[in-house]
Amino acid sequence: MQENIGELWCKIEIYNEYLKKISSLLTQIHTVEKMQKKAELELSMLKQKLENDSRAQYECRLLSTKQQCKARLCDMMEELSLVQKLKEDLEQEVPILRSRQ
């Protein structure tokens, strides 16, 4: 009986960590999405300027930022899906967690 209570508490702690992780990932996703949109906006504004070396370098930096944001968003979305699935699995396994929502 004592072992079951200890295991239950561990699962509840893990569940709480998943809730924190989901919140953190959603915040990070929002931030990266804003960075990506900003890079896209700056790129569109930059195309209206005259050609020179510093403009080309800045454009390369913005393109790199945009690509990095896209890759990071993909990674974070996959991680979010996994954590949400693990959270749902725990909710099915430990009925008391379903009532906490």
C-alpha positions in Angstrom: 0.0 0.0 0.0 2.8 2.4 1.0 4.6 1.7 -2.4 1.4 2.5 -4.3 1.0 5.8 -2.5 4.6 6.7 -3.2 4.2 5.8 -6.9 1.0 7.8 -7.1 2.7 10.9 -5.6 5.6 10.5 -8.2 3.0 10.4 -11.0 1.3 13.5 -9.6 4.7 15.3 -9.5 5.5 14.2 -13.0 2.0 15.4 -14.1 2.6 18.8 -12.5 6.0 19.0 -14.3 4.2 18.3 -17.6 1.7 21.2 -16.9 4.6 23.5 -16.3 6.5 22.3 -19.4 3.4 22.8 -21.6 3.0 26.4 -20.3 6.7 27.1 -20.9 6.6 25.6 -24.4 3.6 27.7 -25.3 5.4 30.8 -24.1 8.5 29.9 -26.1 6.5 29.1 -29.2 4.8 32.5 -29.0 8.2 34.3 -28.6 9.8 32.4 -31.6 6.7 33.1 -33.8 7.0 36.8 -33.0 10.8 36.7 -33.9 10.0 34.9 -37.2 7.2 37.5 -38.1 9.6 40.3 -37.3 12.3 38.9 -39.5 9.8 38.5 -42.3 8.6 42.1 -41.9 12.2 43.4 -41.9 13.0 41.4 -45.0 10.0 42.9 -46.8 11.1 46.4 -45.7 14.7 45.7 -46.7 13.7 44.8 -50.3 12.7 48.4 -50.7 16.2 49.7 -50.0 19.1 50.2 -52.4 21.6 47.3 -52.9 24.9 47.5 -51.0 27.2 45.1 -49.0 25.8 45.9 -45.6 22.2 45.4 -46.8 23.1 42.1 -48.3 24.8 41.0 -45.0 21.7 42.1 -43.0 19.4 40.2 -45.4 21.5 37.1 -44.9 21.2 37.5 -41.2 17.4 37.9 -41.4 17.1 34.9 -43.6 19.1 32.9 -41.2 17.0 34.1 -38.3 13.8 33.2 -40.2 15.1 29.6 -40.9 16.3 29.1 -37.4 12.9 30.2 -36.0 11.2 27.8 -38.4 13.3 24.9 -37.3 13.0 25.8 -33.6 9.2 26.1 -33.9 9.0 22.6 -35.5 11.1 21.1 -32.7 9.0 22.8 -30.0 5.7 21.8 -31.6 6.9 18.2 -31.6 8.0 18.4 -28.0 4.7 20.0 -27.0 2.7 17.2 -28.7 4.8 14.6 -26.9 4.4 16.2 -23.5 0.6 16.6 -24.1 0.3 13.0 -25.0 2.3 11.9 -21.9 0.0 14.1 -19.8 -3.1 12.6 -21.3 -1.7 9.1 -20.7 -1.1 9.9 -17.0 -4.7 11.3 -16.8 -6.0 8.0 -18.0 -3.8 6.0 -15.7 -4.5 8.2 -12.6 -8.2 9.2 -12.5 -7.6 11.8 -9.7 -5.6 13.9 -12.3 -8.7 14.2 -14.6 -10.6 16.0 -11.9 -7.8 18.6 -11.5 -8.4 20.2 -14.9 
